[in-house]
Amino acid sequence: MGKRLAAIHRMHLNDLGRIGIVLDQIETGEASGRDLSDALGSAEFAQNVRQFGSLCGRECKVLTFHHDAEEYSLFPQLAQSGNDALRAVVTRLQEEHRVVHELLVRLERASMTLMFDVDQKKFDATRAVFRQLETVVRSHFGYEETQLEEAIGVLGIGI
């Protein structure tokens, strides 16, 4: 059961990776050799931004669902069945969920600004929020898997 958590996390990390690739493609999508500022106004760039916004929106919703499942099902079961050390892990993970949630909100807002007015400053700000989210999520998932895999397996709690 504990290994299943890691499998779910890999799915989310793969999706985040795809979003990062789209961001990179947006920035380097200068097929005609124009500089990025020219590309920013192109129809192809706008389509890539829309794709990025759609991917982000979908992954934001899926990741929020994953965290809600943990918050309202997995974590209460672990806290009830575990010891003080496990409860401390759950508390830290819940705090990290709040950080992830705030970053998801910031990313959604940033990607929406790109939908209506694309410029380098907004693109860079959006990319920075995405990279911060990606770093935090990778760290969070790693800690969660390390700390909970055995407890989930021993306690037989489903995910």
C-alpha positions as CSV (number, residue, x, y, z in Angstrom):
1,M,0.0,0.0,0.0
2,G,2.8,2.4,0.8
3,K,4.3,2.0,-2.7
4,R,1.1,3.1,-4.2
5,L,1.6,6.6,-2.8
6,A,4.9,6.8,-4.8
7,A,3.2,5.7,-8.0
8,I,0.5,8.4,-7.6
9,H,3.3,11.0,-7.0
10,R,5.2,9.9,-10.1
11,M,2.0,10.6,-12.2
12,H,1.9,14.1,-10.8
13,L,5.6,14.7,-11.3
14,N,5.3,13.5,-14.9
15,D,2.5,16.0,-15.4
16,L,4.6,18.8,-13.9
17,G,7.4,17.7,-16.1
18,R,5.2,18.1,-19.2
19,I,4.1,21.5,-18.1
20,G,7.8,22.5,-17.7
21,I,8.5,21.3,-21.2
22,V,5.7,23.4,-22.6
23,L,7.1,26.4,-20.8
24,D,10.5,25.7,-22.3
25,Q,8.9,25.3,-25.8
26,I,7.1,28.6,-25.4
27,E,10.3,30.3,-24.7
28,T,12.4,28.6,-27.3
29,G,9.7,28.3,-30.0
30,E,11.4,30.8,-32.3
31,A,11.3,28.6,-35.4
32,S,11.8,31.6,-37.7
33,G,14.8,32.8,-35.7
34,R,12.9,35.9,-34.4
35,D,13.9,37.0,-30.9
36,L,11.6,36.1,-28.1
37,S,9.9,39.5,-27.9
38,D,8.7,39.1,-31.5
39,A,7.6,35.6,-30.8
40,L,5.6,36.8,-27.8
41,G,3.0,38.3,-30.1
42,S,2.8,35.5,-32.5
43,A,-0.2,33.3,-32.9
44,E,1.9,30.2,-32.3
45,F,3.2,31.6,-29.0
46,A,-0.4,32.5,-27.9
47,Q,-1.5,28.9,-28.7
48,N,1.4,27.6,-26.6
49,V,0.4,29.9,-23.7
50,R,-3.2,28.6,-24.0
51,Q,-1.9,25.0,-23.9
52,F,0.2,25.9,-20.9
53,G,-2.8,27.5,-19.1
54,S,-4.9,24.4,-19.9
55,L,-2.2,22.0,-18.7
56,C,-1.7,24.0,-15.5
57,G,-5.4,24.3,-14.8
58,R,-5.9,20.5,-15.2
59,E,-2.9,19.6,-13.1
60,C,-3.8,22.2,-10.4
61,K,-7.2,20.6,-10.1
62,V,-5.8,17.0,-10.0
63,L,-3.1,17.9,-7.5
64,T,-5.6,19.7,-5.3
65,F,-7.8,16.5,-5.4
66,H,-4.9,14.4,-4.4
67,H,-4.0,16.6,-1.4
68,D,-7.7,16.8,-0.4
69,A,-7.8,12.9,-0.4
70,E,-4.8,12.9,1.9
71,E,-6.1,15.7,4.1
72,Y,-9.6,14.2,4.7
73,S,-8.9,10.5,4.5
74,L,-5.3,9.4,4.8
75,F,-3.9,11.9,7.3
76,P,-6.7,11.5,9.8
77,Q,-6.3,7.7,9.7
78,L,-2.5,8.0,10.2
79,A,-2.9,10.5,13.0
80,Q,-5.4,8.3,14.8
81,S,-3.5,5.0,14.3
82,G,0.0,6.4,14.7
83,N,2.3,7.6,17.5
84,D,3.5,11.1,18.2
85,A,6.3,10.9,15.7
86,L,3.8,10.0,12.9
87,R,1.4,12.7,14.0
88,A,4.3,15.2,13.7
89,V,5.0,14.0,10.2
90,V,1.3,14.5,9.3
91,T,1.3,18.0,10.8
92,R,4.3,18.9,8.7
93,L,2.7,17.5,5.5
94,Q,-0.5,19.4,6.2
95,E,1.5,22.6,6.5
96,E,3.3,21.8,3.3
97,H,-0.1,21.3,1.6
98,R,-1.0,24.9,2.5
99,V,2.2,26.1,0.8
100,V,1.5,24.0,-2.3
101,H,-2.0,25.3,-2.4
102,E,-0.8,28.9,-2.3
103,L,1.6,28.2,-5.1
104,L,-1.1,26.6,-7.2
105,V,-3.3,29.7,-6.7
106,R,-0.4,31.9,-7.7
107,L,0.4,29.8,-10.7
108,E,-3.2,29.8,-11.9
109,R,-3.4,33.6,-11.6
110,A,-0.1,34.0,-13.3
111,S,-1.0,31.7,-16.2
112,M,-4.3,33.5,-16.6
113,T,-2.6,36.9,-17.0
114,L,-0.6,35.4,-19.9
115,M,-3.9,34.5,-21.6
116,F,-4.8,38.1,-22.1
117,D,-1.6,40.1,-22.2
118,V,1.6,38.2,-23.0
119,D,4.9,39.9,-22.3
120,Q,8.3,38.8,-21.2
121,K,7.9,40.0,-17.6
122,K,4.7,38.1,-17.1
123,F,6.1,35.0,-18.8
124,D,9.2,35.1,-16.5
125,A,7.0,35.6,-13.4
126,T,4.8,32.7,-14.4
127,R,7.8,30.5,-15.0
128,A,9.3,31.4,-11.7
129,V,6.1,30.5,-9.8
130,F,6.0,27.2,-11.8
131,R,9.6,26.4,-10.9
132,Q,9.0,27.2,-7.3
133,L,5.9,24.9,-7.3
134,E,7.8,22.1,-9.0
135,T,10.6,22.3,-6.4
136,V,8.3,22.4,-3.4
137,V,6.1,19.5,-4.8
138,R,9.2,17.3,-5.5
139,S,10.5,18.0,-2.0
140,H,7.1,17.4,-0.4
141,F,6.5,14.1,-2.3
142,G,10.0,12.9,-1.4
143,Y,9.5,13.6,2.3
144,E,6.0,12.1,2.3
145,E,7.1,8.9,0.6
146,T,10.1,8.5,2.9
147,Q,8.1,9.1,6.1
148,L,4.8,7.5,5.2
149,E,5.5,4.4,3.0
150,E,6.2,2.1,5.8
151,A,3.4,3.4,8.1
152,I,0.8,3.1,5.3
153,G,2.0,-0.5,4.7
154,V,2.1,-1.5,8.3
155,L,-1.2,0.1,9.2
156,G,-2.8,-1.2,6.0
157,I,-4.3,2.2,5.2
158,G,-5.6,2.6,1.6
159,I,-4.8,5.4,-0.6
